[in-house]
Amino acid sequence: MLRLLADENFNGDIVRGLLLRQPDLDIVRVQDVDLASVDDPGILTWAAENNRIVVAHDGATMPAFAHERLVAGKRMPGVFIISDRLAVGQAIEELLLMNACCTQEEFDGRVLYLPL
């Protein structure tokens, strides 16, 4: 099972839909772990320390900060960038599919854009 961290501006309807479909899904929001208003590098640091893949809509800055971590030799357990234009239902399906078919370790050091 994947361990996910939803970025601050990640669509809450997607998080709620994921938990309705799979109540045991291991997902927390940055707001739930006192990271509200923390910048992207801080979120990536917390995610690395807690072995969580970041899910975000922010394709402009989050991938660049993830790359900076990798270049600096720091751990980066993965980032999923989900287009904010993607329908909520399709985003839910994509994430549930990733959770069912993949392991956490497959995404170490990777930024993945969904849908595939």
Residue, then its C-alpha position, 0 to 999 in steps of 0.5 A: m500500500l502506498r503512503l501518500l501526503a496530499d499537498e495543501n492545495f490538493n483537491g479535497d474532493i479527491v481525498r474524500g472520494l479516495l477514502l470513501r472508496q478505500p477507507d484504509l488508504d494511507i493518505v494524510r493532508v498537509q493540514d493534518v500534520d501541521l504543514a499548512s503554509v509550509d513551502d514545497p521544500g519543507i513538504l518534501t523534507w517532511a515527506a522524505e522523513n515520513n516515507r510518503i509520496v506527495v500528491a499535488h496539482d502543482g506541476a510548476t514548482m513541486p517537480a523542480f524542488a523534487h529534482e533539487r533534492l535528488v541533485a543534492g543527494k537527498r531522499m525523495p520518496g516520489v511525487f505524483i502530479i495530477s492535473d487540476r483539469l482531470a475529473v475528480g472521479q478519474a483522479i480517484e481511479e488513477l490513484l486507486l489503481m496506483n495503490a493497487c498495482c504498485t509498491q512504495e519503493e517503485f516511486d523513490g526519486r520519481v516524479l510521475y504525471l497522472p493520468l499516465 
